Amino acid sequence: MNDPAPAPDHEAVFLVRLRSLVSAVRVLEVRADTWPARRVVEQHEGYFAEDALFLRFEPREEVPFPLRLHGERPEDATHHERVRRASRVFLRATALAEARPRRAEQAFQALEAFFEEIGPDAAASMWLEAARTFLALGDEEHATRSLRRLARLARRAPVSAALLVAVVSSPRHGKILPGELVDVAAEHAGPDAGLSLRLDVLRRLLEAGSDVPPGTIAALTNAAQTSGDLAAAASRIDAALLGCFGLPGTWAPAGEASLVRARLQALWALSHASGDHGSHVRSGLASALRATWGDLDTARLAAVLDTLLPASPSDDTSLLLAVTVRLLGALARATNPPAEDTCIRALLHLAEITPTNLFSHADGLGPALADAFDKPTSRPLLAALLADLDASTRRALSETLDLAADARLGPAETTPPPRSGTRTRRVRSLARWLPAPLVTATLAALAASSEAAASAAVAASPALAFVWALRLVGLAEDERTSLDLAEDALSLAEVLAQHIDPRLVTTTTVAAADPSLQLAHPDPAALLRGVALSRASLADRGVLRPERWPAPALPGLSDPRDARFVFLAWALSSLDAHEAGTHHLAFARVADATPLVRTGAGRLLPSPLALRGVSPSLTRLAATNLLRIPTADEPSLRDVVLLCSPRELAEAFARDVGVSPRLLAEPPPVVPTYLDPPLPLVPRDLPLPDDDPARPLAALVPRRTSLAPAPVPTRDPALPLSPVIAGHVVSLGPRGEIIVTAGGASSPLRRVPSAVRKDERYRALVRGRRAERARRHEAVRLLEDRMIRAAPLTADELAWLLDDPLHASLLRHLVLAIRPRDPGPPRDLALLWTWDPTRGLGVVPLDYDARWIGWTDVELVHPARLPDVAVWRALTGDLGVKQELPQLFRDLRGVPDDELDRTESHALARRLASAAALRRALVDEGFSTGSGLATRTFVHQPWSSTFTAWFDPGSPPWPRDATFSGAFGFCDPRGVPLPFTAIPRPLVCEARASIDRALARAAPRAR
């Protein structure tokens, strides 16, 4: 047989026939890399290789754990006994991961010492497999904790560098890789390879759009300093970061990616000082960005503009202008105040450095600007922006833009500019805290006499004047507000509060003036105290932010930050995790440590029942001196307006919970958010962006390809030749039971002699009999895969399979295509009835003309490919036979006719199931699961194509919660969705049936 040439990184697949000392036969499909370990396992069960048949080449797969441990020391019996015992306990622990993940984690932790006796790499592989088990269930929390356990093990035990690098380099762990695991892998790999590993991890995270762990850039800097050539390491880092210019994660609006952008900003500026080479690099980066920015949302486009803006001189503004126009288009579809700020800064920068470029693009810029700010709330901001553009360009740019936008921009401001800053920044700060009518009124009041404006506002509506003053205090307490505007806002708020009659301001009138405010006790006197407090804190307004409030020393909480969470939950009535800059697990830990709070859905709530009485001090203070005012920004703790000292609130809370007010923890120090000043630009050649940052990894972790020598199954020289053990003949009964007969006797013994029982061959034979029950699933999987793929069985392969009693029982009475032809429907169909070593296959066609056809290539026909499955079902009924392998009576439901032309089907959507149980059931059905979609790859040989079925199993907040299923469909290997009409019908039926079975197993059971 002429074997096809193997593709790179492929391995051979063989059919191996094994025989025991009692002539029992097993036929296994074995991959070449798994054969050394598989051979040891089979010998342990009393089976030895008799012959092997080459089948095909397939892409190389990792040898599964813990099977691969058997191949490490094939001659060490003690080692294999430890592996067998540890494997049994490990499989039981794995079964707990779905229903009891904490109990499973404890079992894995207890197993660590057992596997460490086998070897440090065995214990590391155990934690890796545990992480993959949790990840398959969508439980990223326990998967991350398992990888952290692996990192701790590698710190104290000599785990091989190749294993750690392989774990960190695996794409499946890209989203859950803890930083300590990357650190220990880089340390084991060495300076150069460790730097490459860190760069590879960073690129994969940015490519997937995931968050970059804190400290990544600092770790890269430290790795460069420990390398032999600091300049070469710095160049490699620069090259890798430039290669990330077109990745979506680089432009994440917050997090560690901001430090990546700071480095890119310096490199972008350096490219302008590097001559022709810098221009070439800049051109390549611009092309990469243009190919990516179609997938960037408003916040990410604003991050791009923030990076390019400070380092764009007047001779190169084309990319800056293109990103600005694209951001304006995104702002027309979504409101994003920070992105509006960035866009405004870019327009003002362009007006200062290159007004001619703005004029030349006014036809496209005008409509984009009008669409982005075509909202009533943005009219004052737009007028201020046009006035600033006119002032910067000293030309009537607003008129040019207005003509290009069909007179939708509105008139520009004609009033003189403020004392400092621009009109735009002033109006933007006002619009963040005030509604559009109050923005215009505030501008007029600040330009004219505050006394007259305040008197008129109070006379018109005292409640609206109170709301106006309260929002002005919040504006002044905001650190983003310029100092001069904060002073003017406090002066106006003070005048308004002094003219308000307290009797005319009630809860009802305030709610009517501003329905977004829920104020229990409006108090103009408290408002005046808030003005005084804000004026006294203008030098450092950060002390008024909730993150810097003092916290009482609460019993059970040693961290002042946790005590501050409890205090904020009581003061604000509830505290969300994203507002506090933490996660729900931290809140759950705080709630377990103190009875003062309880956890909700991602939030911390006060527990009044934990106190003996009502909280009078804090309630009285918070009712009149603390309020959250909705602003134009995303909900955060920035919208908290404080009218009394934070220490007064903390002392009142301490008295209510029975803690001494003198034991208040001081506020945390201010953490600077600015970066170190950039180094002076020195013209030099930039590194090429196509420099491979992971080039030493291939040498560190060599992978065997199919062209290299691979283990090939051959006849085992230890094949037993006689079934005699200690003078007794051992054989198998009709039901597969073991029979022991004394030498020369005709009847079996009732009890097995001690000499036979102690013999290792007899023990292996017993273990092999017990393992037969587990082989049925593997045999069914093999034959079903052939039926779904429509892959023909060669004559030699079929003869080998029929020599195995297990495969023979499954193959009997199946419908075969006797002479398969590709492509096209199956032909010459018949029912497999019997077989004979000399005459071959005996078949029964539909006309009952039974005949011998010899040994020939056949195909297991999927019922969806049969012209009429009903007649074959009738034939099996007439003959009175039943198929052991479901073929004719398989589930043949596809998708409804109205969904055939679509790329997704909702036939199985909206079905309630346990999320963890569903993912476990999908894994049993052959799907690859994780935190996203579940996928399964199908190969259909007649079409010579590969299809990937995907299914949305739902994404509940917690992996073990109930979820509703989503749609399913198919895509090609590149991820392009395919309509169901382009998919072979057997694959559609099998995908739906497997998903349906998984949903049925994961459905909630009635109690």
Order of alpha helices (4+ residues) and beta strands (2+ residues): beta-beta-alpha-beta-alpha-alpha-alpha-alpha-alpha-alpha-alpha-alpha-alpha-alpha-alpha-alpha-alpha-alpha-alpha-alpha-alpha-alpha-alpha-alpha-alpha-alpha-alpha-alpha-alpha-beta-alpha-beta-alpha-alpha-beta-beta-alpha-beta-beta-alpha-beta-alpha-beta-beta-beta-alpha-alpha-alpha-alpha-beta-beta-beta-beta-beta-alpha-beta-beta-alpha-beta-beta-beta-beta-beta-alpha
